[in-house]
């Protein structure tokens, strides 16, 4: 007898999420199990938020191995459903993820032109500290000095002592002094 769940797990680990979803769906058709619904939803999440999906997958596997309660499973499913609602909310707010924004930059070839195209109509949603610092660096590098400074002021207490933030502040000061000389 074919173990579709096992085949789905293997496909998931290989990053073949559509294939994994198909296997989990076949397994669910044989036996309706909330765990399989979790795997199906996780495959959808993994297409857009790979790291987060992999982390949830690993947590789920550990809990499954030690004997997960129905409440644990419901809690994980609720978390996963909220991720999809969050994504739908972002799409309805004219927002794009930082990853999608940077893909547009790579395609266009210019941070400045892509940012200028979206800056008044679309928000860039940044979820990691490193991405935020990279975004600030690109703002400053592309002469959005005041905007970069506003962002820095809004996060100063959170990022206090961060060397990269201090370097960005130094870059802003250097650029301002350079502008004052001209």
C-alpha positions in Angstrom: 0.0 0.0 0.0 1.3 3.5 -1.0 2.1 5.8 2.0 1.1 9.1 0.5 1.9 11.0 3.7 5.5 9.8 3.6 5.8 10.7 0.0 4.4 14.1 0.7 6.9 14.7 3.5 9.8 13.7 1.2 8.5 16.1 -1.5 8.1 18.9 1.0 11.7 18.5 2.2 12.9 18.7 -1.4 10.9 21.9 -1.9 8.4 20.4 -4.3 5.4 21.9 -2.6 2.8 21.3 -5.3 3.8 17.6 -5.4 3.7 17.4 -1.7 0.3 19.0 -1.6 -1.0 16.4 -4.0 0.4 13.5 -1.9 -1.1 15.0 1.3 -4.5 15.4 -0.5 -4.4 11.8 -1.6 -3.6 10.7 1.9 -6.5 12.9 3.2 -8.9 11.3 0.7 -8.0 7.9 2.2 -8.3 9.0 5.8 -9.6 12.4 6.9 -7.0 13.6 9.5 -6.5 17.2 10.7 -2.7 16.6 10.5 -3.0 16.1 6.7 -4.9 19.4 6.4 -2.0 21.1 8.3 0.5 19.7 5.8 -1.7 20.8 2.9 -1.9 24.4 4.3 1.8 24.4 5.0 2.6 23.6 1.4 0.6 26.7 0.3 2.4 28.8 2.8 5.8 27.5 1.8 5.4 28.8 -1.7 5.5 32.4 -0.4 7.1 32.2 3.0 9.6 29.3 2.8 11.5 29.9 6.0 8.4 30.3 8.1 6.8 27.2 6.6 9.9 25.1 7.2 10.1 26.2 10.9 6.4 25.3 11.4 6.9 22.0 9.7 9.8 21.1 12.0 7.9 22.2 15.1 4.9 20.1 13.9 7.1 17.0 13.3 8.6 17.3 16.8 5.2 17.6 18.4 3.9 14.8 16.3 6.8 12.5 17.4 6.2 13.2 21.1 2.4 12.8 20.9 0.5 16.0 20.0 -2.8 16.8 21.7 -5.8 17.9 19.7 -5.4 21.3 21.3 -1.8 21.6 20.1 -2.9 20.7 16.5 -5.8 23.2 16.6 -3.4 25.9 17.9 -0.9 25.2 15.1 -3.7 25.2 12.5 -5.1 28.5 13.9 -1.6 30.0 13.6 -1.3 28.8 10.0 -4.7 30.2 9.1 -3.8 33.6 10.5 -0.7 33.6 8.2 -3.1 33.3 5.2 -5.4 36.0 6.6 -2.3 38.2 7.1 -1.3 37.7 3.5 -4.8 38.5 2.3 -4.8 41.6 4.4 -1.5 42.7 3.0 -2.8 42.3 -0.5 -5.9 44.3 0.2 -3.8 47.1 1.7 -1.7 47.7 -1.4 1.4 46.3 0.2 4.1 44.0 -1.0 6.6 42.0 0.9 10.2 43.1 1.0 11.2 39.9 -0.9 8.8 40.8 -3.7 10.0 44.4 -3.7 13.6 43.3 -4.1 12.6 40.9 -6.9 11.2 43.9 -8.7 14.4 45.8 -8.0 16.5 42.9 -9.5 14.2 42.8 -12.5 14.2 46.6 -13.1 17.9 47.0 -12.1 17.3 50.1 -10.0 16.2 50.4 -6.4 15.5 54.1 -6.8 13.2 53.8 -9.8 11.2 50.9 -8.3 10.9 52.7 -5.0 9.8 55.9 -6.7 7.1 54.0 -8.6 5.6 52.6 -5.5 6.4 55.0 -2.6 3.0 56.8 -2.7 0.7 53.9 -3.5 2.2 50.8 -1.9 3.7 49.9 1.4 6.8 47.6 1.6 6.2 45.1 4.5 9.5 44.1 6.1 9.6 41.3 8.6 13.2 40.8 9.5 15.8 43.1 11.1 18.4 42.4 8.4 16.0 43.2 5.6 15.0 46.4 7.4 18.7 47.5 7.7 19.3 46.6 4.0 16.2 48.7 3.1 17.5 51.6 5.1 20.9 51.3 3.5 19.4 51.3 0.0 17.3 54.3 0.9 20.4 56.3 1.9 22.5 55.0 -1.0 19.7 56.2 -3.4 19.4 59.7 -1.8 16.3 59.2 0.2 18.1 60.7 3.1 15.2 62.3 5.0 13.0 59.2 4.6 15.9 57.0 5.9 16.4 59.4 8.8 12.7 59.2 9.7 12.8 55.4 9.7 15.9 55.5 11.9 14.3 57.8 14.4 11.3 55.6 14.6 13.4 52.5 15.5 16.3 54.1 17.4 15.2 52.6 20.7 14.7 49.1 19.3 18.1 49.1 17.4 20.1 51.0 20.0 23.7 49.9 19.9 23.4 48.1 16.5 26.7 48.7 14.6 25.0 48.6 11.2 22.5 51.3 12.3 25.3 53.4 13.7 27.1 53.0 10.3 24.0 54.2 8.5 23.7 57.3 10.7 27.4 58.0 10.0 26.7 57.7 6.3 23.8 60.2 6.6 26.0 62.6 8.4 28.7 62.3 5.8 26.3 62.9 3.0 24.7 65.9 4.7 28.2 67.5 5.3 29.0 66.8 1.7 25.8 68.6 0.6 26.5 71.5 2.9 29.9 72.1 1.2 28.3 72.3 -2.3 
